[in-house]
Structures are given as structure tokens and as C-alpha cells.
Amino acid sequence: MNNFRKLTENIMVSQQLALADVVVAARLGVALIVNNRPDGEDPDAPQGHDIAAAAAAAGLNYVAIPIGHSGFSEPQVDAMIAALEQAEGPILAYCRSGTRSTLLWALAEAKQGGDPATIARTAAQAGYDVSPIRAMIDMLAAR
């Protein structure tokens, strides 16, 4: 049931992963899965430990940077930057719909000096709207 959407050459985002999606990700060359969904948000969905175990079994690295309803924090953005920098190949980030993963990627890109218009365009090409956090993107890019 994978619906991996490519943001960049090395970054894909997705809705909630099923365990079988981890195997598909490995076949596509993904090196790191980033979980942006808090455990318990949907008790019927595979939880972080389930995805982490499937990732390990498939030879993939895994990191959890949960984004709850309270929004984004600078430590989360920094954790995403670290994940992007340390990955030894393509990354697949997921949450409920892919939106939080895309927004966190956008903030990480901005904090690293990315152009806000390019970030917004890249997200839009994958079907995501960064306008709810555009002011944050602009602020981080201006630093």
C-alpha cells in the first residue's frame, strides 16, 4: 500500500507505513526510515517499535522524531538535520499522511540555508502545502 512521494533525489515521504512497506523501501534503496508519528496516535497502526524491528530486519536504519499536535520545535528540526546528514543513502520519512514529514523536512532545509520559494515548490510538486509554516521557513532561512 505504499504511497512514497519523492521530495528530492534522496528524500521520500509517506503516509503511515505498513510493515510490508519497509520491505518495499529496502528494495528501493532506502537507507533510513524516519518516523514522525507519535506512538499511540493510531493504536491500530504499526507503532514505532514495530517499524523499527521491520527496518532492522530489512537492514535499514531507523530514527524516531515524533511530531505531535503541539507543532514543531527547534530540537526536532535539529534532529531531522542530523538524520539527513548521517543517512548513508535515501531517506523515507513518514507520519499519518506525509504532511508532518514534509513540513519537518522543509524546516530542516530552511535552517540549512535553503531558499524558501524552492522549498515550497518542491513540497508542492509532491502534493504538500507548506503555507501553514511558511513564516517559520522564512525565519529559519534568514538566520
C-alpha positions as CSV (number, residue, x, y, z in Angstrom):
1,M,0.0,0.0,0.0
2,N,3.0,2.3,-0.3
3,N,2.5,5.8,-1.4
4,F,6.0,7.1,-1.3
5,R,6.3,10.6,-2.7
6,K,9.7,11.9,-3.8
7,L,10.7,15.3,-2.5
8,T,14.3,15.3,-3.6
9,E,16.6,12.7,-5.2
10,N,17.3,11.3,-1.7
11,I,14.2,12.2,0.4
12,M,10.8,10.5,0.1
13,V,7.8,10.9,2.4
14,S,4.8,8.7,3.0
15,Q,1.7,8.2,4.9
16,Q,1.7,5.6,7.8
17,L,3.8,2.6,6.8
18,A,2.6,-0.9,6.9
19,L,5.2,-3.5,7.8
20,A,5.3,-4.7,4.2
21,D,6.2,-1.1,3.1
22,V,9.5,-1.4,4.9
23,V,10.5,-4.3,2.6
24,V,9.5,-2.2,-0.4
25,A,11.5,0.7,0.9
26,A,14.6,-1.5,1.2
27,R,14.1,-2.7,-2.4
28,L,14.0,0.9,-3.5
29,G,17.4,1.5,-1.8
30,V,16.2,3.4,1.2
31,A,18.9,3.5,3.9
32,L,17.0,5.3,6.7
33,I,13.4,5.4,7.9
34,V,12.4,8.5,9.9
35,N,9.2,8.1,11.9
36,N,7.5,11.4,12.5
37,R,4.4,9.9,14.1
38,P,4.0,9.6,17.9
39,D,3.2,6.2,19.2
40,G,-0.4,5.7,20.2
41,E,-1.7,8.3,17.8
42,D,-3.5,5.4,16.0
43,P,-3.4,2.3,18.2
44,D,-4.4,0.1,15.2
45,A,-1.4,1.3,13.1
46,P,2.1,-0.3,13.4
47,Q,3.8,1.5,16.3
48,G,7.4,2.8,16.2
49,H,8.9,-0.4,17.7
50,D,7.1,-2.4,15.0
51,I,8.6,-0.3,12.2
52,A,12.0,-0.2,13.9
53,A,12.1,-4.0,14.1
54,A,11.0,-4.4,10.5
55,A,13.6,-1.8,9.4
56,A,16.3,-3.7,11.3
57,A,15.2,-7.0,9.7
58,A,15.5,-5.3,6.3
59,G,18.9,-3.9,7.0
60,L,17.7,-0.3,7.3
61,N,18.5,2.3,9.9
62,Y,15.6,3.9,11.8
63,V,15.1,7.0,13.9
64,A,12.0,8.4,15.6
65,I,11.4,12.2,15.6
66,P,7.7,12.3,16.6
67,I,5.7,15.4,15.8
68,G,2.6,15.7,17.9
69,H,-0.3,18.2,17.6
70,S,1.7,20.8,19.5
71,G,3.7,21.5,16.4
72,F,7.4,21.7,15.6
73,S,10.3,22.6,17.9
74,E,13.9,23.5,17.1
75,P,15.2,20.3,18.7
76,Q,13.0,18.3,16.3
77,V,14.3,20.4,13.3
78,D,17.9,19.8,14.5
79,A,17.2,16.0,14.9
80,M,15.9,16.0,11.3
81,I,19.0,17.8,10.1
82,A,21.2,15.3,11.9
83,A,19.2,12.4,10.3
84,L,19.6,13.9,6.9
85,E,23.3,14.4,7.4
86,Q,24.0,11.0,8.8
87,A,22.0,8.9,6.4
88,E,24.1,6.7,4.1
89,G,21.6,6.7,1.3
90,P,18.0,7.7,0.5
91,I,15.6,8.5,3.4
92,L,11.9,7.7,3.8
93,A,10.1,9.8,6.4
94,Y,6.5,9.0,7.4
95,C,3.6,10.2,9.6
96,R,-0.1,9.9,9.2
97,S,-0.4,11.5,5.8
98,G,3.2,12.6,4.9
99,T,2.4,16.2,5.7
100,R,4.3,16.5,9.1
101,S,7.3,14.7,7.5
102,T,7.3,17.1,4.6
103,L,6.9,20.1,6.9
104,L,9.8,18.9,9.1
105,W,12.0,18.4,6.1
106,A,11.1,21.9,4.9
107,L,12.1,23.4,8.2
108,A,15.4,21.5,8.2
109,E,16.1,22.6,4.7
110,A,15.4,26.2,5.6
111,K,17.6,26.1,8.7
112,Q,20.4,24.8,6.5
113,G,20.0,27.9,4.2
114,G,17.6,26.5,1.6
115,D,15.6,29.0,-0.5
116,P,12.0,29.3,0.9
117,A,10.5,29.5,-2.6
118,T,12.3,26.4,-3.8
119,I,11.4,24.5,-0.6
120,A,7.7,25.4,-1.1
121,R,7.8,24.5,-4.8
122,T,9.5,21.1,-4.1
123,A,6.9,20.3,-1.5
124,A,4.0,21.3,-3.8
125,Q,5.4,19.1,-6.6
126,A,5.0,16.2,-4.2
127,G,1.4,17.3,-3.3
128,Y,2.1,19.1,0.0
129,D,1.4,22.7,1.1
130,V,4.0,24.4,3.4
131,S,2.0,27.6,3.8
132,P,1.0,26.8,7.4
133,I,4.7,27.0,8.4
134,R,5.9,29.4,5.7
135,A,6.7,32.2,8.2
136,M,8.9,29.7,10.1
137,I,10.6,28.6,6.9
138,D,11.3,32.3,6.1
139,M,12.6,33.0,9.6
140,L,14.9,29.9,9.6
141,A,16.3,30.6,6.1
142,A,17.0,34.3,7.1
143,R,19.3,33.3,10.0
